[in-house]
């Protein structure tokens, strides 16, 4: 199930993702993978939230896929792969920009080879692989209206940042790509995203010395921190369900705000952007 934030809509539509965000085209496709039956064996720092319910996770995955279809995207869902309990988090193995598919090499050894199973389904794109020392997860890569932020964390290092920057500049020579060392959350996008140009939403748990003064930053209350991972898809903004402060903040800038319940994926450190590759 998903829902619009009826209490705060409609609003004046201040930004159009398809036209204003020059780094992001209109999305027409999404690649997803069905969670495997052993997905609870994946990596997580959120064991205090309890074990995920597999059947409920499948229902939430179905609703997520349908929501993308309702936005006009052609959604491809790959079968489960029990070799990779985290394999449904397909955003981490690749970063897609225009005709480029940058294959990531995760800093988490158990996830290092997930990209190979996705590669055949991205054969129409130009694939670039980083050097062996480069470690990076797609969840640490945030495309903003005028720059790309690359989180430096336990999963992504400076060598990964440099490799991605070089690959992106092979597509757009003047693209701005900034390293963002941070702590407090798993991935950069776990705690910071851009719902609309010049507007950032942040989990207060995320700590960084990177200067965010170029944008308006809204800090969520700690209990809604996981809702900082929002997902713009063309003229729709998806946010975590049941987070009224996040919904209120997002609706100041976006006309169509839809909540999705991903409670079982949150238990595995997942969020909205993790479950699909959108391009």
N, C-alpha and C positions, 0 to 999 in steps of 0.2 A: 504494500500500500504506500501511496505517497499523497501529499496534500499541498495545496497552495496556502500561503500565509494570509488567509482571508481577512484577518483583523487589520492588516496594514496595507492591503491592496484595494484598488489600484493606486499607484503613485505616478508622478511625472517620470517618464523614462529618460534619465539623464545621460546614459551612455549606451551605445550599441556595440556589443562585443564584435560583431562581424565587421563593422566599418572602422571603429575608433582604435581597436587594438591592432596596430599595423603588423605586429609580430605574429599574430594568430589569425589564420584564415577562418572562413566559415567551415565548421566541421561537417563532414558528410559521412564518415565511417567511424566505427568503433570496433576494437578487437577485445574480446573477453575470454576468460577460461572458467569453466564450471569448477567450483570447489570440489576437491577430492574428499572421500570419506574420512581420511586421516588429517584433515586440515587443522584439527585441534593440536596436532603435534608440531605445528609451525612455531616460529620464533615469536615470543611475546614478552613484554615487560609489564603486562597488565593482568597477571594471574590473579590479582586481588579482585578482579571483576567476576571471576568464576569461569567455569568451562563453557565454551560456546555450544549452542544447540545446533546440530548439523541440519536438521529438517527446517528449522526456522531460518538458518543461514541461506538455504536454497531458496526459500520463499522470498527473502530479501534480495537475493541475487536476481531472481526473476523480475521483481518489481523494478530494480535498477535498470536492467536491460530494456524493459518495456518503456521506462521513462525516456531512455535515449532514443528508442524508436519513435516515441511520440514527438520528439524534437526533430524528426525527419532523418535520423541517422540510419545507415545500413549497419546492422549489428551482427558480427560474426562471433559465435560462442564456441570455443574449442572444448573438447571433452576433458574430463578430469585427468590429472597425471599424478598418481600417487608417489612418484619419485620425488616430487616437490610439494610438500605440504603447504608451502606459501605460494604455489604457482599461480593461484587465482589473482594475486596482486601483480597483474601484468604490466603495470606502469613502470615498475622498477627496472626490468631488463632492457628497456629501450627508451630513447628520447627521439621523438619525431618532430622534424621542422621542415615544412614544405616537402621537398622530394628526398630529404635525408632521414635515414633511420640509423641513429647512433646506438650501437650495441654496448650496453653498460656491462661492467664487470663488478659485481657487488663485493663490498667489503665483508659480507657475511658468507663464509665458505659454503654453507648448505644451499645457497641460492645462486652460486656462481654460474651454473650451466643452464639456468632457466631460459635464457635468451635463445638457445639453440632450437628449442621446440617451437618458438614463435617465428623464427627467421623465415621459414618457408612461406608464411602467410603475409610477409612484408616484402616479398621478392620483387614487387613492382616499384619499390623504393631503392634508393642508393644506400647500401649498408656500409658503415664505417665502424671499424673495431679499434679500440684504444690500445696503447702498448700495455704489456703485462703489469707494469707497476701502477697503472691508472686504475683506481677503484672509484666507482660511482654508482649510485642508485637513482633511478628516475624520480623517486619521491623527493630527492634533494634539489630538483631543478624546477624553478618557478619562472614561467614566462609572464612578464608584466608588459604594460603598454609600450614602454620605451626601453626596457632592459631585460636581461635574463639574470636571475639570482641563482647561484649554485651554492648550496649548503656544504660546509666542510664539517664532517662529523665522523662518527665511528664507521659509517658505511661509505663515505665519499672523501677522498683526499685531494690535495692540491694538484697532484699529477692527473687525477680524473678531471678536475676543473679545467686544467690547461688543455687536455685532449679534447674535451667537449667544446671549449672556446674555439680551438682551431677548426674543428669540424663545422661549427655554426658559421664561422667567418668564411668558410669555403662556399657557403650559400649566400650569405649577406655580409659583405666585407666590413661594413661599418656597424655591425651589431655590437651593442654594449653587453658584456658578460662580466658580472662581478662575483667574486668569492665572498661568501657570508659564513664565517666561522660562528657556530652557535652551540648551545647546550640546552638541556632541559626537556627536549622532545626527541622522538626517534628520527624523523625526517624534517627537513625544512618546512615542507608543506603540511606536516602534522601540526605546525604551530603558526604558519604565516601563509596567507594567500591574498590575491588581489581580485575581489569581486567585480570591481569596475576600475577603469583607469584612474590612477592617483589615489586610490582608496584601498588600504590594507586592513585586514582583520587578523588579530593576533591572539594566540593563547598566552596568557601572562607567564606560563611556565617557560616559554621560549626566551632565552637570554642571548643577546648578541651585542657586540660593539659596532656592528655595521650601522652607518648613518641612514636612518629611515626618514630623515627630514624632508625628503622630496615628495612624501605622500602624507595623506591624512591617515593616522593609525588609530584604529578602534580596538581597545583591549577588552576581551570578553571576561565575564566573571569566571573564576577558576572552575566552577562546576560545569561550565559550558565550554571549557577550553578545547575539547576535541572537535567542536564545531568550527574551529578556525580553518579547517580543511574544507573550503567551499569549492564548487566546480562550475565555472561558467561554460555553458554550451550554447553558442550562438545568442539568441535573445532570452535565454533562460538561465537562472542561477539556481543550482542545487545546493542545499545546505542540509545539515543533520537535523533530523526530526526532533521535536520536543525541546527545542532550545530557543525560547522566546526572545532573549536578548540578542542572539545572533540573527534571528529572523528580523527583528526590528531594525538592527543596524544595516543589514543588507538591503532591506526594503526602502531605505532612504535613497538608495542609488540605483536600484533595479526594479523594474516593473513586475516581472514575472519571477517570483521566488517560490521554489518548490522544496518541501522537506522530504527526505528519504530516511527511513529507519534502517540503520546498519548496525544495530546493537551487537550482533554476534561477531561482526568483523572488527568492531572497536575493541572487543575482548582480545583480539589478536593483533592489536596496534594498527589496524587498518582504518581507512577513511574513504571518503567519496572518490577522490582522484585515483586511489590505488587500484580500483577494480576494472579499469578500462584504459586502453590506448586510444585516444581520440585524435582524428586527423582528417 
